[in-house]
Amino acid sequence: MANVQGLSQDQLQIVAELEIEMMSDMYHRMTNGCFKKCLPLKFRDSELTKGESVCVDRCVAKYLEVHDRIGKKLTSMSMQDEAAMKQMQANTNAMAK
Amino acid sequence: MDTEGAARNFKDFMQMYNQLTERCFGVCVADLGTRRLTEPEEQCVSNCATKNVRLNNRTMEVFMELQPAILEKRQREAMEAMAKAEAAQATSQSIGDNQATKDLT
């Protein structure tokens, strides 16, 4: 059984699992990054201060924005690469003829 | 296409992507007084991502260039070591043989 992208049920399962794994990896890195940027290393109080809460709020928003931007960038770069590769292949084919 | 290879590729890519986000966020975002990326931060993230990708490509190029030579060298050294070991064994054996002949006579 294959769907539109030609992936079987098993393959879809693998992709879904990988996606979850990578999402959790991203989350882990984000937590670390925002911890570093927002919390001063003096734990006088167990309560998050107002400032810290606001900082974490913005930090998560910004992290996700950076993630999104880099994702788009990577996609566009890989598309450019593919186009260049195709062009090169076409050129070599034309030369061979 | 074999699923395992594709899955590994996908995972490698995602790992690279996450690492890139982490690195560029750490370097480029200094001001958490705003919720959206500022203009310079945006520029920095863009440059950071592009440069990292170029760095990856360049590293791969150099690696591909050097790797065969290193592999060849390693193989040659292994062959030499084997030849040496064989020669040593042959000598010790011939000494042993000589000893045996001497004992017989």
N, CA and C atoms of all chains as a GROMACS GRO file, in nm:
protein
  606
    1MET      N    1   0.084  -0.120   0.000
    1MET     CA    2   0.000   0.000   0.000
    1MET      C    3   0.089   0.125   0.000
    2ALA      N    4   0.072   0.205  -0.101
    2ALA     CA    5   0.155   0.325  -0.111
    2ALA      C    6   0.066   0.448  -0.120
    3ASN      N    7   0.112   0.556  -0.062
    3ASN     CA    8   0.033   0.679  -0.071
    3ASN      C    9   0.086   0.766  -0.184
    4VAL      N   10   0.051   0.892  -0.183
    4VAL     CA   11   0.084   0.979  -0.295
    4VAL      C   12   0.234   0.990  -0.319
    5GLN      N   13   0.312   0.998  -0.208
    5GLN     CA   14   0.456   1.019  -0.224
    5GLN      C   15   0.529   0.888  -0.251
    6GLY      N   16   0.453   0.780  -0.265
    6GLY     CA   17   0.515   0.652  -0.293
    6GLY      C   18   0.579   0.589  -0.171
    7LEU      N   19   0.532   0.628  -0.053
    7LEU     CA   20   0.587   0.569   0.069
    7LEU      C   21   0.490   0.464   0.122
    8SER      N   22   0.545   0.354   0.166
    8SER     CA   23   0.460   0.250   0.222
    8SER      C   24   0.421   0.287   0.365
    9GLN      N   25   0.331   0.210   0.421
    9GLN     CA   26   0.286   0.235   0.558
    9GLN      C   27   0.403   0.232   0.657
   10ASP      N   28   0.490   0.132   0.636
   10ASP     CA   29   0.607   0.117   0.725
   10ASP      C   30   0.698   0.238   0.716
   11GLN      N   31   0.721   0.282   0.593
   11GLN     CA   32   0.811   0.396   0.573
   11GLN      C   33   0.753   0.521   0.635
   12LEU      N   34   0.623   0.538   0.620
   12LEU     CA   35   0.557   0.654   0.682
   12LEU      C   36   0.576   0.651   0.833
   13GLN      N   37   0.565   0.530   0.886
   13GLN     CA   38   0.582   0.512   1.031
   13GLN      C   39   0.721   0.558   1.073
   14ILE      N   40   0.822   0.514   0.994
   14ILE     CA   41   0.960   0.551   1.026
   14ILE      C   42   0.979   0.702   1.019
   15VAL      N   43   0.924   0.762   0.914
   15VAL     CA   44   0.937   0.908   0.899
   15VAL      C   45   0.872   0.979   1.017
   16ALA      N   46   0.755   0.932   1.057
   16ALA     CA   47   0.684   0.995   1.168
   16ALA      C   48   0.766   0.985   1.297
   17GLU      N   49   0.822   0.867   1.318
   17GLU     CA   50   0.903   0.847   1.439
   17GLU      C   51   1.025   0.939   1.439
   18LEU      N   52   1.092   0.946   1.323
   18LEU     CA   53   1.209   1.033   1.312
   18LEU      C   54   1.173   1.178   1.337
   19GLU      N   55   1.057   1.217   1.284
   19GLU     CA   56   1.015   1.355   1.302
   19GLU      C   57   0.994   1.387   1.450
   20ILE      N   58   0.934   1.294   1.520
   20ILE     CA   59   0.911   1.316   1.662
   20ILE      C   60   1.045   1.324   1.736
   21GLU      N   61   1.135   1.233   1.698
   21GLU     CA   62   1.267   1.231   1.761
   21GLU      C   63   1.339   1.363   1.739
   22MET      N   64   1.330   1.413   1.618
   22MET     CA   65   1.400   1.537   1.585
   22MET      C   66   1.335   1.657   1.652
   23MET      N   67   1.203   1.651   1.664
   23MET     CA   68   1.132   1.759   1.732
   23MET      C   69   1.178   1.763   1.878
   24SER      N   70   1.192   1.647   1.937
   24SER     CA   71   1.233   1.645   2.078
   24SER      C   72   1.378   1.691   2.091
   25ASP      N   73   1.460   1.659   1.993
   25ASP     CA   74   1.599   1.707   1.992
   25ASP      C   75   1.601   1.859   1.986
   26MET      N   76   1.519   1.913   1.897
   26MET     CA   77   1.510   2.059   1.882
   26MET      C   78   1.464   2.122   2.013
   27TYR      N   79   1.364   2.062   2.073
   27TYR     CA   80   1.309   2.114   2.198
   27TYR      C   81   1.416   2.117   2.308
   28HIS      N   82   1.491   2.009   2.311
   28HIS     CA   83   1.598   1.995   2.410
   28HIS      C   84   1.702   2.107   2.392
   29ARG      N   85   1.742   2.129   2.268
   29ARG     CA   86   1.840   2.233   2.239
   29ARG      C   87   1.786   2.371   2.273
   30MET      N   88   1.656   2.390   2.242
   30MET     CA   89   1.593   2.520   2.270
   30MET      C   90   1.590   2.545   2.421
   31THR      N   91   1.552   2.443   2.497
   31THR     CA   92   1.548   2.458   2.643
   31THR      C   93   1.684   2.500   2.695
   32ASN      N   94   1.787   2.430   2.647
   32ASN     CA   95   1.922   2.464   2.689
   32ASN      C   96   1.958   2.608   2.655
   33GLY      N   97   1.928   2.646   2.530
   33GLY     CA   98   1.964   2.780   2.482
   33GLY      C   99   1.894   2.887   2.564
   34CYS      N  100   1.765   2.868   2.590
   34CYS     CA  101   1.689   2.970   2.662
   34CYS      C  102   1.728   2.972   2.809
   35PHE      N  103   1.763   2.857   2.861
   35PHE     CA  104   1.813   2.853   2.999
   35PHE      C  105   1.937   2.940   3.010
   36LYS      N  106   2.028   2.921   2.913
   36LYS     CA  107   2.152   2.998   2.914
   36LYS      C  108   2.126   3.147   2.901
   37LYS      N  109   2.032   3.182   2.814
   37LYS     CA  110   2.013   3.324   2.784
   37LYS      C  111   1.925   3.395   2.885
   38CYS      N  112   1.839   3.323   2.953
   38CYS     CA  113   1.740   3.391   3.037
   38CYS      C  114   1.761   3.381   3.188
   39LEU      N  115   1.827   3.273   3.231
   39LEU     CA  116   1.838   3.257   3.375
   39LEU      C  117   1.978   3.288   3.424
   40PRO      N  118   1.990   3.387   3.515
   40PRO     CA  119   2.121   3.412   3.574
   40PRO      C  120   2.154   3.296   3.666
   41LEU      N  121   2.282   3.262   3.674
   41LEU     CA  122   2.319   3.141   3.749
   41LEU      C  123   2.326   3.164   3.900
   42LYS      N  124   2.227   3.236   3.950
   42LYS     CA  125   2.218   3.251   4.094
   42LYS      C  126   2.078   3.208   4.132
   43PHE      N  127   2.068   3.095   4.196
   43PHE     CA  128   1.935   3.044   4.224
   43PHE      C  129   1.892   3.082   4.365
   44ARG      N  130   1.860   3.208   4.380
   44ARG     CA  131   1.817   3.256   4.512
   44ARG      C  132   1.673   3.215   4.540
   45ASP      N  133   1.596   3.206   4.433
   45ASP     CA  134   1.453   3.184   4.448
   45ASP      C  135   1.412   3.073   4.352
   46SER      N  136   1.318   2.991   4.395
   46SER     CA  137   1.274   2.883   4.306
   46SER      C  138   1.172   2.934   4.204
   47GLU      N  139   1.111   3.046   4.236
   47GLU     CA  140   1.008   3.101   4.148
   47GLU      C  141   1.073   3.171   4.028
   48LEU      N  142   1.014   3.153   3.909
   48LEU     CA  143   1.060   3.231   3.794
   48LEU      C  144   1.019   3.375   3.818
   49THR      N  145   1.110   3.469   3.797
   49THR     CA  146   1.071   3.609   3.810
   49THR      C  147   0.991   3.649   3.687
   50LYS      N  148   0.927   3.762   3.698
   50LYS     CA  149   0.849   3.814   3.585
   50LYS      C  150   0.939   3.830   3.464
   51GLY      N  151   1.056   3.891   3.487
   51GLY     CA  152   1.150   3.915   3.378
   51GLY      C  153   1.193   3.786   3.313
   52GLU      N  154   1.222   3.686   3.394
   52GLU     CA  155   1.266   3.558   3.340
   52GLU      C  156   1.155   3.494   3.256
   53SER      N  157   1.033   3.502   3.307
   53SER     CA  158   0.921   3.445   3.231
   53SER      C  159   0.907   3.512   3.096
   54VAL      N  160   0.913   3.644   3.096
   54VAL     CA  161   0.899   3.718   2.971
   54VAL      C  162   1.012   3.681   2.876
   55CYS      N  163   1.133   3.669   2.935
   55CYS     CA  164   1.249   3.635   2.854
   55CYS      C  165   1.232   3.499   2.788
   56VAL      N  166   1.188   3.401   2.866
   56VAL     CA  167   1.169   3.266   2.811
   56VAL      C  168   1.064   3.270   2.701
   57ASP      N  169   0.959   3.345   2.725
   57ASP     CA  170   0.852   3.361   2.627
   57ASP      C  171   0.909   3.409   2.494
   58ARG      N  172   0.986   3.516   2.500
   58ARG     CA  173   1.044   3.572   2.378
   58ARG      C  174   1.147   3.477   2.318
   59CYS      N  175   1.222   3.414   2.409
   59CYS     CA  176   1.329   3.327   2.363
   59CYS      C  177   1.273   3.213   2.278
   60VAL      N  178   1.166   3.151   2.328
   60VAL     CA  179   1.105   3.040   2.254
   60VAL      C  180   1.054   3.090   2.119
   61ALA      N  181   0.987   3.206   2.122
   61ALA     CA  182   0.935   3.261   1.997
   61ALA      C  183   1.047   3.285   1.898
   62LYS      N  184   1.157   3.343   1.945
   62LYS     CA  185   1.269   3.373   1.857
   62LYS      C  186   1.338   3.247   1.807
   63TYR      N  187   1.351   3.151   1.898
   63TYR     CA  188   1.417   3.026   1.859
   63TYR      C  189   1.339   2.961   1.746
   64LEU      N  190   1.207   2.956   1.762
   64LEU     CA  191   1.125   2.894   1.660
   64LEU      C  192   1.133   2.972   1.529
   65GLU      N  193   1.144   3.104   1.540
   65GLU     CA  194   1.156   3.184   1.419
   65GLU      C  195   1.288   3.154   1.348
   66VAL      N  196   1.395   3.145   1.426
   66VAL     CA  197   1.525   3.112   1.367
   66VAL      C  198   1.519   2.975   1.301
   67HIS      N  199   1.457   2.880   1.370
   67HIS     CA  200   1.445   2.744   1.316
   67HIS      C  201   1.372   2.746   1.182
   68ASP      N  202   1.263   2.820   1.180
   68ASP     CA  203   1.182   2.829   1.060
   68ASP      C  204   1.260   2.893   0.945
   69ARG      N  205   1.329   3.002   0.976
   69ARG     CA  206   1.405   3.073   0.874
   69ARG      C  207   1.515   2.985   0.816
   70ILE      N  208   1.585   2.917   0.905
   70ILE     CA  209   1.695   2.832   0.858
   70ILE      C  210   1.640   2.717   0.774
   71GLY      N  211   1.526   2.663   0.816
   71GLY     CA  212   1.462   2.558   0.737
   71GLY      C  213   1.432   2.604   0.596
   72LYS      N  214   1.376   2.723   0.585
   72LYS     CA  215   1.343   2.778   0.452
   72LYS      C  216   1.469   2.799   0.371
   73LYS      N  217   1.571   2.851   0.439
   73LYS     CA  218   1.699   2.877   0.373
   73LYS      C  219   1.758   2.747   0.317
   74LEU      N  220   1.757   2.644   0.401
   74LEU     CA  221   1.814   2.516   0.359
   74LEU      C  222   1.737   2.460   0.240
   75THR      N  223   1.604   2.471   0.246
   75THR     CA  224   1.523   2.422   0.136
   75THR      C  225   1.559   2.494   0.007
   76SER      N  226   1.566   2.627   0.014
   76SER     CA  227   1.593   2.702  -0.108
   76SER      C  228   1.734   2.671  -0.159
   77MET      N  229   1.829   2.654  -0.067
   77MET     CA  230   1.966   2.623  -0.111
   77MET      C  231   1.973   2.487  -0.177
   78SER      N  232   1.902   2.389  -0.117
   78SER     CA  233   1.909   2.254  -0.175
   78SER      C  234   1.839   2.252  -0.310
   79MET      N  235   1.735   2.335  -0.325
   79MET     CA  236   1.667   2.342  -0.453
   79MET      C  237   1.759   2.402  -0.560
   80GLN      N  238   1.832   2.506  -0.518
   80GLN     CA  239   1.927   2.569  -0.610
   80GLN      C  240   2.034   2.469  -0.653
   81ASP      N  241   2.083   2.393  -0.555
   81ASP     CA  242   2.184   2.292  -0.583
   81ASP      C  243   2.134   2.191  -0.684
   82GLU      N  244   2.010   2.147  -0.661
   82GLU     CA  245   1.952   2.048  -0.749
   82GLU      C  246   1.943   2.101  -0.891
   83ALA      N  247   1.899   2.228  -0.901
   83ALA     CA  248   1.886   2.290  -1.034
   83ALA      C  249   2.022   2.298  -1.101
   84ALA      N  250   2.125   2.337  -1.023
   84ALA     CA  251   2.260   2.348  -1.079
   84ALA      C  252   2.309   2.211  -1.126
   85MET      N  253   2.278   2.109  -1.046
   85MET     CA  254   2.320   1.973  -1.080
   85MET      C  255   2.255   1.929  -1.211
   86LYS      N  256   2.125   1.957  -1.224
   86LYS     CA  257   2.052   1.920  -1.345
   86LYS      C  258   2.113   1.990  -1.465
   87GLN      N  259   2.143   2.120  -1.445
   87GLN     CA  260   2.202   2.200  -1.552
   87GLN      C  261   2.333   2.137  -1.597
   88MET      N  262   2.415   2.099  -1.499
   88MET     CA  263   2.546   2.041  -1.529
   88MET      C  264   2.529   1.912  -1.607
   89GLN      N  265   2.432   1.831  -1.560
   89GLN     CA  266   2.408   1.703  -1.626
   89GLN      C  267   2.364   1.724  -1.771
   90ALA      N  268   2.276   1.824  -1.788
   90ALA     CA  269   2.228   1.854  -1.922
   90ALA      C  270   2.344   1.897  -2.010
   91ASN      N  271   2.433   1.978  -1.954
   91ASN     CA  272   2.549   2.024  -2.030
   91ASN      C  273   2.638   1.909  -2.073
   92THR      N  274   2.666   1.817  -1.980
   92THR     CA  275   2.753   1.704  -2.014
   92THR      C  276   2.687   1.616  -2.118
   93ASN      N  277   2.554   1.600  -2.104
   93ASN     CA  278   2.482   1.521  -2.204
   93ASN      C  279   2.493   1.584  -2.341
   94ALA      N  280   2.478   1.717  -2.346
   94ALA     CA  281   2.486   1.788  -2.473
   94ALA      C  282   2.626   1.774  -2.534
   95MET      N  283   2.727   1.777  -2.446
   95MET     CA  284   2.865   1.763  -2.495
   95MET      C  285   2.888   1.624  -2.551
   96ALA      N  286   2.829   1.525  -2.488
   96ALA     CA  287   2.850   1.387  -2.529
   96ALA      C  288   2.791   1.361  -2.667
   97LYS      N  289   2.687   1.438  -2.701
   97LYS     CA  290   2.619   1.415  -2.829
   97LYS      C  291   2.699   1.466  -2.948
   98MET      N  292   1.470   0.251  -0.360
   98MET     CA  293   1.557   0.313  -0.259
   98MET      C  294   1.546   0.236  -0.127
   99ASP      N  295   1.658   0.209  -0.066
   99ASP     CA  296   1.646   0.133   0.058
   99ASP      C  297   1.608   0.226   0.174
  100THR      N  298   1.515   0.177   0.252
  100THR     CA  299   1.455   0.260   0.356
  100THR      C  300   1.557   0.303   0.461
  101GLU      N  301   1.645   0.209   0.495
  101GLU     CA  302   1.738   0.238   0.603
  101GLU      C  303   1.831   0.354   0.569
  102GLY      N  304   1.884   0.349   0.449
  102GLY     CA  305   1.974   0.455   0.404
  102GLY      C  306   1.903   0.589   0.400
  103ALA      N  307   1.782   0.588   0.348
  103ALA     CA  308   1.705   0.712   0.338
  103ALA      C  309   1.676   0.766   0.476
  104ALA      N  310   1.642   0.675   0.569
  104ALA     CA  311   1.613   0.718   0.705
  104ALA      C  312   1.736   0.780   0.769
  105ARG      N  313   1.852   0.718   0.743
  105ARG     CA  314   1.975   0.772   0.801
  105ARG      C  315   2.006   0.910   0.744
  106ASN      N  316   1.988   0.922   0.613
  106ASN     CA  317   2.008   1.052   0.548
  106ASN      C  318   1.919   1.158   0.609
  107PHE      N  319   1.794   1.121   0.625
  107PHE     CA  320   1.696   1.214   0.679
  107PHE      C  321   1.736   1.257   0.820
  108LYS      N  322   1.778   1.158   0.898
  108LYS     CA  323   1.817   1.186   1.035
  108LYS      C  324   1.940   1.278   1.040
  109ASP      N  325   2.038   1.245   0.954
  109ASP     CA  326   2.158   1.328   0.947
  109ASP      C  327   2.122   1.472   0.914
  110PHE      N  328   2.034   1.483   0.816
  110PHE     CA  329   1.994   1.617   0.774
  110PHE      C  330   1.926   1.693   0.888
  111MET      N  331   1.834   1.623   0.955
  111MET     CA  332   1.761   1.689   1.063
  111MET      C  333   1.854   1.728   1.177
  112GLN      N  334   1.951   1.642   1.203
  112GLN     CA  335   2.046   1.672   1.309
  112GLN      C  336   2.127   1.796   1.273
  113MET      N  337   2.169   1.801   1.147
  113MET     CA  338   2.245   1.916   1.099
  113MET      C  339   2.161   2.043   1.113
  114TYR      N  340   2.034   2.029   1.077
  114TYR     CA  341   1.940   2.142   1.083
  114TYR      C  342   1.925   2.191   1.228
  115ASN      N  343   1.902   2.098   1.319
  115ASN     CA  344   1.886   2.137   1.460
  115ASN      C  345   2.013   2.201   1.515
  116GLN      N  346   2.126   2.144   1.477
  116GLN     CA  347   2.253   2.197   1.524
  116GLN      C  348   2.275   2.339   1.473
  117LEU      N  349   2.238   2.357   1.347
  117LEU     CA  350   2.252   2.488   1.284
  117LEU      C  351   2.167   2.591   1.356
  118THR      N  352   2.042   2.554   1.385
  118THR     CA  353   1.954   2.646   1.457
  118THR      C  354   2.015   2.682   1.592
  119GLU      N  355   2.061   2.580   1.663
  119GLU     CA  356   2.117   2.603   1.795
  119GLU      C  357   2.236   2.699   1.788
  120ARG      N  358   2.324   2.670   1.695
  120ARG     CA  359   2.447   2.750   1.684
  120ARG      C  360   2.414   2.893   1.644
  121CYS      N  361   2.333   2.907   1.540
  121CYS     CA  362   2.306   3.042   1.490
  121CYS      C  363   2.222   3.122   1.590
  122PHE      N  364   2.132   3.054   1.659
  122PHE     CA  365   2.054   3.124   1.762
  122PHE      C  366   2.148   3.174   1.872
  123GLY      N  367   2.238   3.087   1.913
  123GLY     CA  368   2.330   3.124   2.020
  123GLY      C  369   2.418   3.241   1.984
  124VAL      N  370   2.463   3.244   1.859
  124VAL     CA  371   2.554   3.350   1.816
  124VAL      C  372   2.479   3.478   1.783
  125CYS      N  373   2.367   3.465   1.714
  125CYS     CA  374   2.303   3.583   1.655
  125CYS      C  375   2.203   3.653   1.745
  126VAL      N  376   2.134   3.578   1.830
  126VAL     CA  377   2.030   3.641   1.911
  126VAL      C  378   2.087   3.679   2.047
  127ALA      N  379   2.106   3.808   2.064
  127ALA     CA  380   2.163   3.855   2.190
  127ALA      C  381   2.057   3.930   2.269
  128ASP      N  382   1.965   3.989   2.199
  128ASP     CA  383   1.868   4.077   2.261
  128ASP      C  384   1.734   4.006   2.275
  129LEU      N  385   1.697   3.974   2.399
  129LEU     CA  386   1.566   3.911   2.417
  129LEU      C  387   1.466   4.013   2.469
  130GLY      N  388   1.484   4.136   2.426
  130GLY     CA  389   1.388   4.241   2.459
  130GLY      C  390   1.277   4.249   2.356
  131THR      N  391   1.295   4.176   2.247
  131THR     CA  392   1.191   4.175   2.144
  131THR      C  393   1.148   4.032   2.117
  132ARG      N  394   1.029   4.019   2.067
  132ARG     CA  395   0.974   3.886   2.041
  132ARG      C  396   1.010   3.837   1.901
  133ARG      N  397   1.014   3.931   1.807
  133ARG     CA  398   1.049   3.895   1.669
  133ARG      C  399   1.197   3.921   1.647
  134LEU      N  400   1.252   3.856   1.545
  134LEU     CA  401   1.392   3.880   1.510
  134LEU      C  402   1.407   4.022   1.459
  135THR      N  403   1.513   4.090   1.502
  135THR     CA  404   1.539   4.223   1.450
  135THR      C  405   1.611   4.210   1.316
  136GLU      N  406   1.621   4.322   1.248
  136GLU     CA  407   1.685   4.322   1.114
  136GLU      C  408   1.827   4.266   1.118
  137PRO      N  409   1.914   4.317   1.207
  137PRO     CA  410   2.051   4.262   1.210
  137PRO      C  411   2.055   4.114   1.249
  138GLU      N  412   1.965   4.075   1.340
  138GLU     CA  413   1.961   3.934   1.379
  138GLU      C  414   1.923   3.846   1.261
  139GLU      N  415   1.826   3.894   1.185
  139GLU     CA  416   1.782   3.822   1.067
  139GLU      C  417   1.898   3.803   0.970
  140GLN      N  418   1.969   3.911   0.947
  140GLN     CA  419   2.084   3.908   0.856
  140GLN      C  420   2.188   3.809   0.907
  141CYS      N  421   2.212   3.817   1.038
  141CYS     CA  422   2.313   3.730   1.099
  141CYS      C  423   2.274   3.584   1.083
  142VAL      N  424   2.147   3.552   1.109
  142VAL     CA  425   2.100   3.414   1.098
  142VAL      C  426   2.117   3.365   0.954
  143SER      N  427   2.080   3.451   0.861
  143SER     CA  428   2.090   3.414   0.720
  143SER      C  429   2.235   3.385   0.682
  144ASN      N  430   2.324   3.476   0.721
  144ASN     CA  431   2.466   3.457   0.690
  144ASN      C  432   2.520   3.333   0.759
  145CYS      N  433   2.480   3.316   0.884
  145CYS     CA  434   2.529   3.203   0.964
  145CYS      C  435   2.491   3.071   0.897
  146ALA      N  436   2.366   3.060   0.855
  146ALA     CA  437   2.319   2.936   0.793
  146ALA      C  438   2.392   2.910   0.662
  147THR      N  439   2.399   3.014   0.579
  147THR     CA  440   2.463   2.998   0.448
  147THR      C  441   2.609   2.960   0.463
  148LYS      N  442   2.675   3.030   0.553
  148LYS     CA  443   2.818   3.004   0.571
  148LYS      C  444   2.841   2.861   0.620
  149ASN      N  445   2.756   2.817   0.712
  149ASN     CA  446   2.771   2.681   0.763
  149ASN      C  447   2.753   2.577   0.654
  150VAL      N  448   2.654   2.601   0.567
  150VAL     CA  449   2.631   2.507   0.457
  150VAL      C  450   2.753   2.506   0.364
  151ARG      N  451   2.806   2.624   0.334
  151ARG     CA  452   2.924   2.632   0.248
  151ARG      C  453   3.042   2.562   0.314
  152LEU      N  454   3.053   2.582   0.445
  152LEU     CA  455   3.161   2.516   0.520
  152LEU      C  456   3.149   2.364   0.508
  153ASN      N  457   3.025   2.316   0.524
  153ASN     CA  458   3.001   2.172   0.510
  153ASN      C  459   3.045   2.123   0.373
  154ASN      N  460   3.004   2.196   0.271
  154ASN     CA  461   3.036   2.155   0.134
  154ASN      C  462   3.186   2.153   0.111
  155ARG      N  463   3.250   2.258   0.160
  155ARG     CA  464   3.394   2.270   0.140
  155ARG      C  465   3.467   2.156   0.213
  156THR      N  466   3.424   2.132   0.337
  156THR     CA  467   3.486   2.025   0.416
  156THR      C  468   3.473   1.892   0.342
  157MET      N  469   3.352   1.868   0.289
  157MET     CA  470   3.328   1.744   0.216
  157MET      C  471   3.421   1.734   0.095
  158GLU      N  472   3.436   1.845   0.023
  158GLU     CA  473   3.522   1.846  -0.096
  158GLU      C  474   3.664   1.804  -0.059
  159VAL      N  475   3.719   1.870   0.043
  159VAL     CA  476   3.857   1.843   0.083
  159VAL      C  477   3.871   1.700   0.133
  160PHE      N  478   3.770   1.657   0.209
  160PHE     CA  479   3.772   1.522   0.263
  160PHE      C  480   3.776   1.419   0.150
  161MET      N  481   3.690   1.440   0.050
  161MET     CA  482   3.685   1.347  -0.063
  161MET      C  483   3.818   1.344  -0.137
  162GLU      N  484   3.884   1.459  -0.136
  162GLU     CA  485   4.011   1.468  -0.206
  162GLU      C  486   4.119   1.391  -0.131
  163LEU      N  487   4.119   1.406   0.001
  163LEU     CA  488   4.227   1.347   0.081
  163LEU      C  489   4.202   1.202   0.121
  164GLN      N  490   4.076   1.166   0.134
  164GLN     CA  491   4.042   1.035   0.188
  164GLN      C  492   4.106   0.919   0.111
  165PRO      N  493   4.101   0.916  -0.023
  165PRO     CA  494   4.160   0.802  -0.094
  165PRO      C  495   4.309   0.786  -0.066
  166ALA      N  496   4.381   0.895  -0.058
  166ALA     CA  497   4.525   0.890  -0.032
  166ALA      C  498   4.551   0.830   0.106
  167ILE      N  499   4.471   0.872   0.204
  167ILE     CA  500   4.489   0.821   0.340
  167ILE      C  501   4.459   0.672   0.346
  168LEU      N  502   4.354   0.634   0.278
  168LEU     CA  503   4.315   0.492   0.275
  168LEU      C  504   4.424   0.408   0.212
  169GLU      N  505   4.477   0.461   0.102
  169GLU     CA  506   4.581   0.390   0.028
  169GLU      C  507   4.704   0.372   0.115
  170LYS      N  508   4.739   0.480   0.184
  170LYS     CA  509   4.858   0.477   0.271
  170LYS      C  510   4.840   0.372   0.380
  171ARG      N  511   4.720   0.370   0.438
  171ARG     CA  512   4.693   0.276   0.546
  171ARG      C  513   4.705   0.132   0.495
  172GLN      N  514   4.652   0.110   0.376
  172GLN     CA  515   4.655  -0.023   0.318
  172GLN      C  516   4.800  -0.066   0.291
  173ARG      N  517   4.877   0.027   0.238
  173ARG     CA  518   5.016  -0.002   0.206
  173ARG      C  519   5.094  -0.039   0.333
  174GLU      N  520   5.068   0.040   0.437
  174GLU     CA  521   5.136   0.014   0.564
  174GLU      C  522   5.098  -0.123   0.619
  175ALA      N  523   4.971  -0.159   0.606
  175ALA     CA  524   4.925  -0.289   0.655
  175ALA      C  525   4.995  -0.401   0.579
  176MET      N  526   5.006  -0.382   0.447
  176MET     CA  527   5.072  -0.483   0.363
  176MET      C  528   5.218  -0.499   0.403
  177GLU      N  529   5.282  -0.386   0.427
  177GLU     CA  530   5.423  -0.388   0.465
  177GLU      C  531   5.442  -0.461   0.597
  178ALA      N  532   5.353  -0.429   0.691
  178ALA     CA  533   5.362  -0.493   0.822
  178ALA      C  534   5.344  -0.643   0.809
  179MET      N  535   5.250  -0.683   0.722
  179MET     CA  536   5.222  -0.824   0.702
  179MET      C  537   5.344  -0.893   0.641
  180ALA      N  538   5.403  -0.828   0.540
  180ALA     CA  539   5.519  -0.885   0.473
  180ALA      C  540   5.633  -0.903   0.572
  181LYS      N  541   5.650  -0.803   0.657
  181LYS     CA  542   5.758  -0.808   0.756
  181LYS      C  543   5.735  -0.925   0.852
  182ALA      N  544   5.610  -0.938   0.897
  182ALA     CA  545   5.577  -1.045   0.991
  182ALA      C  546   5.603  -1.181   0.926
  183GLU      N  547   5.564  -1.191   0.800
  183GLU     CA  548   5.584  -1.317   0.728
  183GLU      C  549   5.732  -1.350   0.717
  184ALA      N  550   5.811  -1.247   0.682
  184ALA     CA  551   5.956  -1.266   0.668
  184ALA      C  552   6.017  -1.312   0.800
  185ALA      N  553   5.970  -1.247   0.910
  185ALA     CA  554   6.024  -1.283   1.041
  185ALA      C  555   5.991  -1.427   1.074
  186GLN      N  556   5.870  -1.467   1.041
  186GLN     CA  557   5.826  -1.603   1.069
  186GLN      C  558   5.909  -1.701   0.988
  187ALA      N  559   5.932  -1.664   0.860
  187ALA     CA  560   6.009  -1.752   0.771
  187ALA      C  561   6.149  -1.772   0.826
  188THR      N  562   6.212  -1.662   0.872
  188THR     CA  563   6.348  -1.674   0.927
  188THR      C  564   6.350  -1.764   1.049
  189SER      N  565   6.255  -1.739   1.141
  189SER     CA  566   6.257  -1.819   1.264
  189SER      C  567   6.234  -1.965   1.230
  190GLN      N  568   6.150  -1.990   1.129
  190GLN     CA  569   6.122  -2.128   1.090
  190GLN      C  570   6.249  -2.192   1.033
  191SER      N  571   6.318  -2.116   0.947
  191SER     CA  572   6.437  -2.174   0.884
  191SER      C  573   6.544  -2.201   0.990
  192ILE      N  574   6.551  -2.112   1.091
  192ILE     CA  575   6.646  -2.138   1.200
  192ILE      C  576   6.609  -2.267   1.268
  193GLY      N  577   6.477  -2.281   1.296
  193GLY     CA  578   6.429  -2.402   1.360
  193GLY      C  579   6.462  -2.526   1.276
  194ASP      N  580   6.444  -2.514   1.143
  194ASP     CA  581   6.473  -2.625   1.053
  194ASP      C  582   6.620  -2.664   1.060
  195ASN      N  583   6.705  -2.560   1.057
  195ASN     CA  584   6.850  -2.584   1.065
  195ASN      C  585   6.883  -2.660   1.192
  196GLN      N  586   6.818  -2.613   1.301
  196GLN     CA  587   6.841  -2.677   1.430
  196GLN      C  588   6.806  -2.826   1.420
  197ALA      N  589   6.690  -2.852   1.357
  197ALA     CA  590   6.642  -2.989   1.347
  197ALA      C  591   6.740  -3.074   1.266
  198THR      N  592   6.790  -3.018   1.156
  198THR     CA  593   6.885  -3.094   1.073
  198THR      C  594   7.010  -3.125   1.153
  199LYS      N  595   7.054  -3.021   1.229
  199LYS     CA  596   7.175  -3.039   1.309
  199LYS      C  597   7.155  -3.152   1.410
  200ASP      N  598   7.036  -3.150   1.473
  200ASP     CA  599   7.007  -3.253   1.574
  200ASP      C  600   7.009  -3.392   1.512
  201LEU      N  601   6.961  -3.400   1.387
  201LEU     CA  602   6.954  -3.530   1.320
  201LEU      C  603   7.093  -3.587   1.291
  202THR      N  604   7.181  -3.495   1.249
  202THR     CA  605   7.313  -3.543   1.209
  202THR      C  606   7.405  -3.573   1.327
   0.00000   0.00000   0.00000
